[in-house]
Amino acid sequence: MQQQRLLPFKILSMDSLGQGVSKETDKITFISKTLPGDIGEACMISEKKGVCFAKLQNLKQSSPLRIKPVCPHFENCPSCHYLHTPYEQELEFKKQNLEKLFQKLSHPGIQVIPAIRRTNYRNRIQLHYHQTKKQIGMINLKDHSIAPIPGCLIGRDAILNTLQNLYRNDEWLNLAKHEPIQGHVEIYETNGEVVIHWNKSYAQGGFTQVFDEMNQLLRIQLKEWSENLPQFELLDIFAGNGNLSQNLNYSKRLCVDVYDQLPGEFFISQDLYSDGALKNVKKKLQSQQLQPSVLILDPPRSGLKNLDQWLEELKPGHVVYVSCDPHTLVRDIMPLKNYQMTSLQLIDFFPSTFHFETVAFLERR
């Protein structure tokens, strides 16, 4: 077996993926589970031109920002990134990374809205398994290893109870015996019931935000914002079940997404990434005599590259863009010439990880 290469490191900063950044060698090195001020050695996992990725091996000097993680699996599990530092510091790292992304865009400053708790919040988790190796847990995409997590803290109580039952006496092997040797399983709590799906598409039971209380907080904020607007007609794209817009102060509403079954009367099924999406939605708006002065969108991580076309065709006075990937959010609003940002919020839907929701409020000039 080839011996892993050890790299010296001194962490200078954090990147947007929750990795420490070191420049001690000829290549910039990214190391998870580290913090600014950490000094030590790391095992190289992979390298590309100019950069390499490594795993913490020996910590010779600890960062003053470091604390003992509350989760027993933190050091080996790839899913949480910040449990080795206080929550206030986690929020500061997230804010710093968002500020870097938005430094070329005019905005009124970032409002940070913390999570109401740091653990025990997810209403679903997805595990990967390998029956021959008798492994089930979180997968590390860098080396494809599987980290067992029987004592995980990230899920809600019902989720964690189900998770522990899967691990007890390797019960998951009995449940998976008719499944492929390798695959994934999702544990999902919805409508007060926990369901287990083996090798199905993500959110098989229907998509919902993973942190119910933070989702409710966002909905309350949007409702309060909408009550300060004159009566308006609303277009909600990537709408799902209408989660974000259903309680707003609109007179008419049209929700657009891809549906197997329409959730209600004022919903249409449309692939918003298809070439004719904007044209088809405009036809539907015209047929319903609806002229949206407010547009809400909550797209997947890929964002909406032609947002500028949508806004120049529809010319809504107000836009709310909710994003789970601030990189694509910046890309999408950068070309906008006729809109200014009136509010920018970092809402921590995913505490303990590098993920968060960003909400940009835009107003037509």
N, C-alpha and C positions, 0 to 999 in steps of 0.2 A: 504494500500500500504506500502510495506517495505521501511523504510528510507535508503537512500544510505549511504554507509560508506565513511566518509571523511578521507583522508590520508594526513599527513603533507609531504611536499616535499621541497627539495633544489636541483636544477638541476646542475649537475656536468659536463655533456657532452651531445653530440647528438649521436643518433644511426644512422644506415644506412637508416632507414625509416623516418628520419626527426622528431623523437620523442626525447624529453628531457629525460635524465636518472637520477633518484634519488635513493639514498641509505639510506634514512632517517628512513625507517622501516625495519622489518626483511626480507622483500622481495624487490628485485630490482623492481622499478616502472618506467614504460614507460608512458610518458604524452605528447600527441601531443599539438601543439601550445605553447610550452614553449621553453626557451633558457637557456644556462648556466648563472647562477647568479640569475635566478628567484627563489623566495621563496614564498610558499603559501600552499593552500590546494587543493586537487583534489578528485573528486568522483570516487570510484572504479567502473570499468566497468566489468572486469573479472579477474580471477587469475588462474595461473597454479602453478605447483611445482616450488618454488623459485622465481617466477616473478608475477607481476600483471600489469594490464593496467588500466589507469585512465584518466579522463577528467578534465581539468582545471576548478576549481570552484572559488577560491578566490586567487587573486594575491596580496600578502602582500608587496613584494619588487620586483621591476622590474629589469631585466637584463640591463646592460649598452648597450647591443647589440640590444635592442628592439626599434622598430619604429612603427608608426601607419600604419597598412596595407592599401594599396590603394583600396583593394576590400572590399565592404560592407559586404560580406558574409564570410570573412576569418575565423572568430572565430567559425562558425558552420559548414562550408563546409569541408568535409574530403579530398578534392582533391588537394588543395594547402597546402604546408607545411612550406614555408619560407618567406611569404610576411610580416612577422612581424620583419624582419631584413634586413639590406641593401643587395643589390645583391652581392656586393663584399664578404660579410660574408657568404652568401649562397654558393658561389663558394668555399670558404675556407672550409666549413663543408663538402662539397662533395669531395674535394681533400683529406681531412683528412681521410674520410671513405675509399676512394680508396687506399690510402697509407697503411692503416691497412690491407686491403685484400691482398695487394701485398708485404707485408713485408717479406714473406718467398721466394719470387721469385726475381731473379736477373733481374733488369731492369734499364734503363738509366735515370730514373726520369720521373715525370708526367708533361706533357704539358697540360695546361688548356686552352681551347678555349671557350670563353664566348658566350652566345647567343647575337644576334644583338638587341633583345628587350626582355623584361621580361613578357609582357602580349600581348594579341591580336595576338596570333600566331597559335593556333590550327586550322587545317582544318576540324576537326570533334570532336564532343563530344557525349558522351552517357549518357543519363539520365534514372533513374528508376522512376516508377510511381505506384500509388495505387489509383484506381478510387474511391473506396468507401470512402477513407480518403481524396480524392481530393488533393493528394500530388504528385508533380513531381519535381525531382531534383537529386542531387548527393546522393548516398547511402553510409552510414557508415557501413562497413562490421563487425565492432565490435559489434554494437547493432542493426543493420539493420534499423536505422532511416533514413528518407529521408529529406535532407536539400534543401529547395527551393533556387534557384539562379537566379532570374530574372535580377539582375544587374551584372552577371558574367563578368569578364574581360579577360578570358583566350582564348576565341575563336577569330578568325578573324572577321572583321566587318560583313560580310554576315552571318556568323554563329550566331553571337550575335543578329542581327536583326531578324533572324528566331526564335531564342530562346525567345526573348521578345514578338514576336507575339503569340507564344504558351501560354505564361503566361497571355497575355492581355485578360481579361474577361473569363479566364479559357478556352480559345479556344482549348487547347489540349484535353479537355474532349470530345468535339465534334469529333475531329479527331480519338480519341481512343475508341469511343463508340462500335465499332464492334470487339475490341481487348479483350484479357483476362483482368480480373479485375486488376491483377498485371503483370508487365512486364518491358520492357525497350524500349527506342526509341533512334535512332542514327541520328544526324544531320550531314551531310557530304557535304562539298564543294569540287567538283571535276570538272575539265575542265570548271571552271567559273559558274557552276550551283550548287545550293544547293538542296539536296534531303533529304527526311525524310523516314527512314525505321523503322517500328514498329515490334519489336520482331523478327528481322532477326539476322543472325550471324554477328559478328563484321566485320566492313569494307566491308559491303555487296556490295558496289559499286566498290570494288577492293582495295587492300591494297596499301597505300602510307605512307611515313613518315609524321607525323603530322605537322612538322615545315618545310615548303617548302624551305625557304631560308637557313636554317642550313643544310638541305639535299644537297642543291646545293653546299654549302661551302665544305662539305665532298667530294663530287664528284670532285670538283676542286683540292682538296688536293691529292686525289688518282691519278688523271690524272698527276699532277706534279711529284708525286713519281714514277709513271710508266715510265715517259719519261727519267728517269735516269737509267733504266734497259736496258740490251741488249734486242733485239727483243724476245718476249716470246709468248708461247701459254698458254691459261688461262682456268681454271675451276672455275666456279662461282656456289657455292651450296647455297641453300636457296635463290635463286637468284631473286625471284619475276619476275618482268618484265625486269630484267637486269639493274636495276637502277644504281647500284654502278659500274658496269663494262663496260657499253656500250660505254663510251668515252675513255677507256684506250688504251694504246699503244701496243695492242696485234696483232699477226698475225692470230691466230685462237682462237675461244672461244666456250665453251660449257656451257650453263646455265641449272641448274637442280633445280626443285621444283615440287610441286604438282599443276597441271594445269587442269582445265576443258577444256580449249582450248589453244593450244600452241601459245605463242606470236610471234614466228618466227621460222626460219629454224633450227637454232642451239640451240634449247631448247628441253629438254626431261622432261616428267613427271615421277617423281619417289618419293615415300615416303622415305625420307632420314633416317627415324627411323626404317624402316623395316630391317629384318635380312639380306636380300640379296642386300641391297642398294649399298654397295661398289662394290660388284661383278658385278651388273648390270651396274653401271656407268663405271667401267673399260672396260666392253665389248663395250659400246658405244664409249668410247675414242679410243679403238683399231680399231673399225670399221671406225672411221673417221680419223685414223692415227694422232691422237692428243696426244701429250705428254706434259702435263701441267707443266711448270716450275714455275707458279704462281697459288696459290689457294686463292680465296676469299670466306669467309663465313660470313653470317649475320643471324644466327639462331634465333628462338624464345627464350624466357626466359629460356627454358629447356636446351639450349646449345646443344652440340654434345659430348656425353660421350666417344665415341670411336674415337675421333679425332686422337689420337696417331696411331690407326690402319690405318686410311686414309693416314696419312703422311708417314708412313713406307711403305705402298703399293705404293703410287704415287711418293713419294720423291720430292716434289716441292722445288725449291730453295728458294722461298719466299712465305710467308703466311700473309694475312691480315684478322684478326678476328675482326669483328664488333659486339659488344654485347650490348644489352639493360639490361643485368643483369650481373654485374661484378663478382658476386659470382660463377655463372656457368662458366664464362670465366676463372677464376682462377682454378677452378676444372679441366677444360678441358686441360689447358696448363701445369698444374703442372707435369704430368707424362712425358712430352716431354724431351727426353734426347739429341736429335740431332738438337735441334733448340735453338737459342738465341734471346731474344727480343732486337730489335734495336730502337724501339720507342714505347711509351705508351702515349695515348692521352685521355683526358677527354673532350668530346665535349658536350656542354650543349644544347641538343635537347629539354629539358623539363624544362625550367626555372620556378621557383616558386614551383616546386615539388622536391621530393628527387630523382627522376629518372634522368638519363643521359645516354649518349652513351659512351662506352669505345672502343677505337680502339688500338689493339695490332699489331705491325708489327714484324714478326718473320723471321729469316734467318737461313737456314740450315748450320750447322757448317762444 
